Amino acid sequence: MEKALLVTVDLGKDRGWSAEERSAELKELAIASGAKAVKEEIVPRHEPASNYFIGKGKVEEIHDLCVDEDINIVIFNNDLSGTQQKNLEDIIGVKTIDRTQLILDIFARRAHSNEGKLQVELAQLMYLLPRLTGKGIALSRLGGGIGTRGPGEQKLEVDRRRIRDRIAKLKGELDTLSSRRAMMRKHRSRFASLTVAIIGYTNAGKSTLLNSLTHSNVTVQDKLFSTLDPTVRRLILPNNQKVLFIDTVGFLHGLPHHLIEAFKATLEEVLNADILLHLIDVSHPKAREQAEDVYKTLEDLGAKDKEIVPVLNKVDLIENEAVIERARNDFSSALAISASKGYGLDGLVRVIESYVERLLVDVSLVIPMRDMKMLSLVYANGVVRKKEFKGDTVYVEARVAQKALDKLRQYGKM
């Protein structure tokens, strides 16, 4: 396990988050990457220095601290340029990385699907390309540890043109996978499946909720970004309407733009969902700020105007009921639940059902016998109220999703 020194430079520009709170989140990220956070330093500055980001005297203090504490990695809570990273490592003498590189390392650990691995490599190469001339210890030697996981030494040492070629190839492969994902969504649309995407800040309990609602066994860990690849599970509501729940990658404060770009194919599930279930960790002291970061990311994705259902999770960790009541008021009377303990899940299902009801319409169909597959689709994705066989047709009254009407019109008389 690597011993890490965490450095948060406070420029006084991060509204809503104090330097101490940002440092605490960096510690969580470091732990999620497998490091042991030995020391935390907060360095106040009016402006970043061009050569070291911080003052040279502070850099020398960090060097001495690393020697005294046998620290082998320094993690900055700010983005460093390639030159700054190299200059810092020249004095400190140990591997030095920034917050983006740390997040990329965690993503590399968590990606299991082919698409996820391609997305991580693309993000890593896009991060590395402008830093080739200033790469330091973390990028110039072989070995394990945080910040070295990913494309590999051979790929990192090639020239800019070859890296650009690799980026172009990765984008092409991701476009192909994105097309396949679009076909899967089209397949779901053909079956008129309503979709509910579970969104929220990382470690808000999204995978736990998916497991509890659908009796699944998606991997759950009390760590940031424990789930990277999206997971889809089906749930039959009490009104017999079938819906698909989608577990998505967690959001994060100040998530680098190129990471959002690299993972857009995965995040398209959010754009195409009928309902967004926004899970908020009400036990976290920065719950409001985390929720604002989620809404900011939704805005960047063009999904802020979708139907969003706020849900307060982890109420079992709160002893003061007044805290929950204040949170309910802050988030438009949001439902309070505990995904891990099962508290409030019946009420949540009823709330989801009420939102789904708004998307359903009553239809009357006359389906020719030769198109009985359409009747099967209605049964599979709607609720049949009445069915009568009349000669070579079948008359059906059903309640189905609004978006299925065009499909149904192709098969029967409305």
C-alpha angles and dihedrals in degrees: 000000000000118000110227137199112206118210122192115186109206109211092167092239103104103095117206094015123082121213089250092054092048089049091051091053091048088055090054090050091049091051090048088056092054099257129131111232103221099169138010123206127190113198118191116211136161093216134003116258114243096226105040103004085233131045119290091237090058090048090056090049088054090050091054091046091052091052094047095047097036090239115174103185134041117200120197119206089216134067112265127202118235091253093049090050092051093046092050093050091048089062103029093045097212135087111289123193137166134234095267092053089049092052090048089053091053090048090051090054094047101044112100105155122078090244092051092051091049091049091051093049091049091051091047094051092046088052093047100044098079090041099056095103093049103038114145139189095315093056104032104060140051122246145094131276139084116330096020099078117105137039094021136231096286094056093043092056098054121103125267095262094056091046090051088050090051091049090051091049092049091050089051092051091047090049088055091049089045089054090052090049089050089053089052090051089048088051090052089047090052088056089047092236115173113220131210115193115204106217134172148116115313114279093018090128102262097144091044090054092048090052093047095048099042101026090241130148103226111162111270125191132165090239137101114270095006087154121047106154116067117249126203124204132170127234129187110215122217089261087058092249112142119224133177119228118207122200109209136194113277123252125234139200110269094002104187113255095232089056090056089048093049092050096043092110090059093041090054085083086070092051093051099043118110093218132021115214104204109204114201124193096225091184092065115096090224096047094129094048091046090052090050090052089053091051090047091054091047088053090051089051093048092243102109093104094057123108103281123189113196115213126184110220134190095036087150087074093058120082098180110077090197089068090057092046092052090049090051089055092045092052102042098268092310117190115258117223144157109222092189096049097036093238114153096002094122089055090047091053089052090050091050089047090053091052091046090051089063089060095051129088134188114246137181117212136189104199123188115235090241088064098053089134086074090059088053090052091052090051092047096048107023142032117265112215099178138008129186129172112223115181108293093350138064123222114217134184112194146155112235141160117285091234090060095063096090090050092050093048088062090061109033147017113269 
